[in-house]
């Protein structure tokens, strides 16, 4: 059965990564309000966000760097090619034309959250005139339902580095690295055995 991290874990204190796409000139307030609204809609407090993530082309955007500073978290950025390789539920031709990847918010959130991460909340736009998008990703889930860090190995991904380096007041939980596949894949324990005739 395909379930998202939040549904499977049911843990409102789990660490989250907010992937954010933005148009030039987006104000800090718009980004902060969008992240807060996305967290609230998914049943999480915005204090659970441990990082913002975006495409490298937007890493110096003042609205994003300012929002990360206000939240007290790092802003991680990834090359468009790395984001384009991530399967997401809502790819956008407009984003592909603008920054070279069909997904910024969802793909950046998944990459920054680490191996086995799952979307907690899909792409959401800020109110009109929408200048930002946001998606939330959480770390991998263990067989018992407890969240693991899901961050080991994330540094091996192509990343331009953090624009803002700050210690988060909400450090991610540590645990074994559980690789459960990409978003949408069934969990390993859900595989069935036998033939069609024997099931």
C-alpha positions, 0 to 999 in steps of 0.5 A: 500500500502506498502511504506517505511518511506522515500518514505512516508515522503519525508523528507531528514532531517529525523533522521536515524539509520544505522545498521552495520554488520562487519567482524573482522578487518574492518577499520573505513574508510570502515564503514564510506564510506559505511554509507555515500554511503548508505545515498547518495543512499537513498537521505539523508545526512550522517549527518542525522544518529543519531546512529549506531547499530549492534549485541552485538558480534561486539559491541567492534569492533574497526572499528565500535566504531571508525566510531561511534566516527567519526560520533559523534553518539552512537553505540547501540548493541543488542543480536543476539536473539533479532535481529533474531526475527526481520523480514527482507527482506534479511536474510542471512544464512552466518550471522546466522552461524557467529553471531547467527542471519540471519540479523545484519544490517537491524534488528539492524537498525529497533530495534534501530530506535524504534517501527513502524520503517521502512527500508529506505535502505536495506542491502548494502555491502561495495566494495570488499573485503566486510567487512561491511554491512549497512542498514538504518531505519527511525522512524514511519510516522504519518497520515499526513506524518510527521515523529515522533520519533518512539523511545519511548519504544525502551529502553525496547528492550533487548540491551547491551547498547551503547559502545560509549555515545555521544550527537548527533549534530542531535537529533531525533525529538520528537512526538507522538508514532505511532505504525504502525506495522512491516515492510511490514504490511499495515498502519492501515488506509489502511484496507478495510471494507466489504466483497468481494462481497461489494467491 
